């Protein structure tokens, strides 16, 4: 499995260049926050999947997901994952087991993490501390 993790503001790979537009076309409101974080999985056994995260208008972590190439299907969502109030746009990645990790600066200035364990989102985000970022 090939994994790609992109930080906010990074250039999207060719397969994902239409994700933001696809979200808008489907009525998924990403608000006016910074560019979304995108994590893409690719596997020879399955199609590439995109997980798109952003800070919603309510300050919570929001997600849309679907095929990484909008020509092959639409994104589902948005899903409010909670974990607010985010103090920054998120950064995201997916590991080889399909576990998703999302990081952001919290309202307290510390590094925070949300985690999908393959079966569901862990109920509470974890503060890693580290002071103001």
ROGU-684836 format. One line per field, with one value per atom (N, C-alpha, C, O): atom name; x, y, z. Coordinates in steps of 0.05 Angstrom, whole numbers. Layout:
<recs>
atom = (CA,...)
px = (X,...)
py = (Y,...)
pz = (Z,...)
</recs>
This chain:
<recs>
atom = (N,CA,C,O,N,CA,C,O,N,CA,C,O,N,CA,C,O,N,CA,C,O,N,CA,C,O,N,CA,C,O,N,CA,C,O,N,CA,C,O,N,CA,C,O,N,CA,C,O,N,CA,C,O,N,CA,C,O,N,CA,C,O,N,CA,C,O,N,CA,C,O,N,CA,C,O,N,CA,C,O,N,CA,C,O,N,CA,C,O,N,CA,C,O,N,CA,C,O,N,CA,C,O,N,CA,C,O,N,CA,C,O,N,CA,C,O,N,CA,C,O,N,CA,C,O,N,CA,C,O,N,CA,C,O,N,CA,C,O,N,CA,C,O,N,CA,C,O,N,CA,C,O,N,CA,C,O,N,CA,C,O,N,CA,C,O,N,CA,C,O,N,CA,C,O,N,CA,C,O,N,CA,C,O,N,CA,C,O,N,CA,C,O,N,CA,C,O,N,CA,C,O,N,CA,C,O,N,CA,C,O,N,CA,C,O,N,CA,C,O,N,CA,C,O,N,CA,C,O,N,CA,C,O,N,CA,C,O,N,CA,C,O,N,CA,C,O,N,CA,C,O,N,CA,C,O,N,CA,C,O,N,CA,C,O,N,CA,C,O,N,CA,C,O,N,CA,C,O,N,CA,C,O,N,CA,C,O,N,CA,C,O,N,CA,C,O,N,CA,C,O,N,CA,C,O,N,CA,C,O,N,CA,C,O,N,CA,C,O,N,CA,C,O,N,CA,C,O,N,CA,C,O,N,CA,C,O,N,CA,C,O,N,CA,C,O,N,CA,C,O,N,CA,C,O,N,CA,C,O,N,CA,C,O,N,CA,C,O,N,CA,C,O,N,CA,C,O,N,CA,C,O,N,CA,C,O,N,CA,C,O,N,CA,C,O,N,CA,C,O,N,CA,C,O,N,CA,C,O,N,CA,C,O,N,CA,C,O,N,CA,C,O,N,CA,C,O,N,CA,C,O,N,CA,C,O,N,CA,C,O,N,CA,C,O,N,CA,C,O,N,CA,C,O,N,CA,C,O,N,CA,C,O,N,CA,C,O,N,CA,C,O,N,CA,C,O,N,CA,C,O,N,CA,C,O,N,CA,C,O,N,CA,C,O,N,CA,C,O,N,CA,C,O,N,CA,C,O,N,CA,C,O,N,CA,C,O,N,CA,C,O,N,CA,C,O,N,CA,C,O,N,CA,C,O,N,CA,C,O,N,CA,C,O,N,CA,C,O,N,CA,C,O,N,CA,C,O,N,CA,C,O,N,CA,C,O,N,CA,C,O,N,CA,C,O,N,CA,C,O,N,CA,C,O,N,CA,C,O,N,CA,C,O,N,CA,C,O)
px = (17,0,18,37,12,27,10,-14,22,8,19,43,1,9,-5,-29,10,-2,6,29,-14,-9,-15,-35,1,-4,-20,-21,-34,-50,-33,-10,-44,-30,-12,-2,-8,10,-4,-28,12,0,-11,1,-35,-47,-35,-29,-33,-25,-46,-69,-38,-56,-83,-104,-83,-108,-127,-151,-117,-135,-140,-152,-131,-134,-162,-168,-181,-209,-225,-249,-213,-228,-242,-265,-228,-241,-264,-285,-261,-283,-305,-329,-298,-319,-335,-360,-322,-336,-356,-379,-347,-364,-387,-410,-382,-403,-424,-447,-416,-435,-448,-462,-443,-455,-441,-453,-417,-402,-389,-371,-398,-388,-364,-365,-341,-316,-311,-290,-330,-328,-306,-298,-296,-275,-248,-231,-244,-219,-197,-202,-174,-151,-156,-175,-139,-142,-144,-132,-160,-163,-138,-121,-135,-114,-125,-149,-109,-118,-99,-74,-110,-94,-105,-129,-87,-95,-82,-58,-98,-87,-88,-108,-68,-68,-58,-39,-72,-65,-69,-89,-52,-57,-83,-95,-92,-117,-142,-164,-140,-164,-159,-136,-180,-178,-168,-170,-157,-146,-169,-190,-166,-186,-175,-151,-192,-184,-199,-223,-185,-197,-190,-167,-211,-207,-216,-238,-199,-205,-202,-185,-219,-217,-229,-244,-223,-235,-262,-262,-284,-310,-316,-301,-338,-347,-351,-349,-358,-362,-336,-336,-314,-288,-280,-258,-299,-294,-280,-279,-268,-256,-278,-296,-277,-296,-282,-258,-297,-286,-305,-329,-294,-308,-290,-265,-301,-284,-296,-321,-280,-289,-265,-242,-272,-251,-233,-243,-207,-188,-191,-183,-202,-206,-236,-252,-244,-273,-288,-313,-274,-288,-299,-317,-290,-298,-317,-321,-328,-347,-346,-328,-366,-369,-359,-356,-353,-346,-371,-392,-368,-391,-384,-360,-404,-400,-415,-432,-410,-389,-397,-420,-376,-380,-367,-343,-381,-370,-358,-372,-331,-317,-314,-303,-323,-320,-292,-280,-281,-253,-247,-224,-268,-262,-255,-258,-245,-243,-214,-195,-212,-186,-175,-189,-149,-136,-121,-109,-122,-108,-122,-139,-114,-123,-109,-86,-121,-109,-89,-88,-72,-55,-63,-70,-62,-72,-55,-40,-56,-43,-57,-72,-52,-64,-41,-24,-40,-19,-27,-49,-9,-13,-36,-45,-45,-67,-94,-115,-93,-118,-125,-148,-107,-112,-106,-85,-124,-121,-113,-123,-93,-83,-87,-80,-98,-102,-90,-95,-75,-61,-69,-73,-70,-76,-66,-60,-64,-59,-85,-104,-86,-110,-113,-95,-136,-141,-122,-117,-110,-91,-62,-44,-59,-32,-16,6,-27,-13,-20,-39,-3,-7,-28,-26,-49,-71,-73,-65,-83,-85,-113,-123,-125,-149,-141,-123,-154,-145,-169,-187,-168,-187,-172,-152,-182,-168,-175,-168,-189,-197,-226,-238,-237,-264,-281,-306,-269,-283,-264,-241,-274,-258,-256,-276,-232,-229,-244,-243,-258,-278,-266,-279,-242,-230,-203,-187,-198,-171,-150,-156,-125,-103,-86,-78,-80,-61,-33,-28,-15,13,29,53,16,30,48,39,72,93,90,106,71,68,60,51,62,52,68,92,53,65,70,79)
py = (-23,0,25,26,44,69,90,92,105,125,152,156,171,199,215,212,233,251,279,285,296,323,343,340,363,383,406,409,422,443,461,468,468,486,472,484,446,431,426,426,422,415,387,369,383,357,340,351,314,297,297,305,289,291,277,288,255,240,255,249,274,287,317,331,326,355,364,388,347,355,352,356,343,337,361,360,384,408,416,423,416,423,403,410,377,356,360,357,368,373,396,394,417,440,433,441,417,408,392,392,377,360,374,362,400,415,412,420,402,399,426,434,440,466,464,455,472,472,498,502,517,542,559,554,577,595,591,608,568,562,555,555,550,544,519,505,515,491,466,464,447,422,405,407,388,367,343,336,329,306,283,286,260,236,216,212,204,187,159,158,138,111,100,104,85,70,42,38,23,-5,-19,-13,-38,-53,-69,-75,-75,-91,-74,-85,-48,-31,-4,4,11,37,57,52,79,100,113,120,117,130,157,158,177,203,209,204,219,228,257,264,274,303,314,309,330,342,372,382,386,415,424,409,448,461,473,491,463,472,500,511,511,537,537,558,514,512,507,504,505,500,471,465,453,425,413,425,389,374,362,348,368,358,339,342,321,301,295,294,291,279,257,259,237,215,203,205,190,176,170,171,163,156,180,202,176,198,211,234,198,210,215,196,241,247,236,234,228,216,188,178,176,149,147,125,169,169,195,211,198,223,220,198,242,243,240,250,227,227,245,250,256,274,300,300,320,322,307,305,299,286,304,311,311,328,308,294,308,290,302,289,327,339,349,361,343,349,379,387,396,425,436,422,459,478,477,480,472,471,499,517,502,528,531,552,511,512,493,477,495,475,448,449,426,400,390,400,371,355,326,319,309,282,262,269,237,215,189,187,168,142,122,123,103,83,58,57,39,15,-3,-20,2,-14,0,-10,24,39,57,67,60,78,106,112,124,152,169,166,186,204,233,240,250,278,295,289,315,332,361,369,377,405,419,407,446,462,467,477,461,466,495,511,502,529,537,561,517,522,525,529,523,525,499,499,477,452,435,440,414,395,375,362,372,353,332,337,308,286,273,268,268,252,226,227,204,178,160,157,149,128,102,98,83,58,35,12,41,20,11,0,16,9,34,33,55,79,100,95,125,147,145,140,148,148,171,193,167,187,214,234,215,240,244,226,269,274,274,276,271,269,294,302,307,329,319,304,326,319,341,338,363,385,400,407,404,417,448,461,459,488,500,487,527,541,533,532,528,519,543,540)
pz = (0,0,0,16,-17,-18,-3,-8,14,30,23,19,22,18,40,44,52,72,63,57,62,53,75,90,78,98,85,61,102,91,73,80,50,32,13,-6,16,-2,-28,-29,-49,-75,-74,-62,-85,-85,-108,-129,-104,-127,-148,-143,-172,-195,-190,-199,-177,-172,-155,-155,-139,-120,-126,-110,-149,-155,-155,-150,-161,-163,-137,-137,-115,-91,-80,-74,-78,-67,-84,-74,-111,-129,-127,-127,-125,-123,-97,-97,-75,-50,-54,-45,-67,-71,-90,-85,-110,-129,-115,-123,-94,-80,-56,-41,-53,-32,-5,15,-5,20,26,11,46,53,70,93,59,75,88,100,87,100,88,65,103,92,106,105,118,132,112,88,122,105,88,93,68,51,68,89,58,73,72,54,93,93,79,83,63,48,53,51,60,62,42,40,26,4,8,13,5,6,-22,-37,-30,-55,-50,-36,-62,-59,-85,-99,-93,-117,-116,-137,-92,-89,-89,-93,-85,-83,-95,-100,-99,-111,-90,-66,-99,-82,-67,-79,-41,-25,-15,-8,-14,-3,22,24,42,67,69,71,69,69,95,104,108,134,133,119,148,151,177,190,184,207,198,181,210,202,213,230,205,214,244,257,256,284,300,324,285,298,301,308,295,298,273,252,277,255,238,248,212,193,174,169,163,144,121,125,97,75,64,67,52,43,18,13,2,-22,-40,-32,-65,-84,-89,-90,-91,-95,-122,-125,-141,-167,-170,-172,-170,-170,-194,-193,-215,-238,-232,-246,-210,-203,-179,-168,-171,-149,-134,-136,-118,-103,-75,-64,-62,-34,-17,-25,6,25,48,54,60,82,78,60,93,113,138,145,153,179,200,197,220,242,262,276,263,281,309,327,313,339,343,325,366,372,372,371,372,371,398,418,400,378,367,382,341,328,326,319,333,331,305,300,287,261,242,250,217,198,205,215,200,207,186,163,194,176,180,203,159,162,148,129,157,144,151,170,134,138,137,119,157,157,141,130,139,123,133,118,157,168,165,173,152,149,172,173,191,213,205,193,211,203,227,249,223,243,233,211,251,244,266,290,259,278,273,251,295,293,318,338,316,339,353,340,378,394,401,398,412,421,443,448,457,478,468,483,441,429,429,418,440,440,416,402,411,389,398,419,382,387,365,342,372,353,355,377,332,330,316,299,322,313,306,321,282,273,275,261,291,296,277,283,256,237,241,223,265,271,277,274,286,294,304,310,306,316,346,360,357,386,397,385,419,428,436,434,446,455,442,439,433,422,443,467,435,454,451,429,474,473,477,496,459,462,475,479,482,495,475,453,483,468,467,453,481,483,457,438,456,432,407,407,386,361,343,320)
</recs>
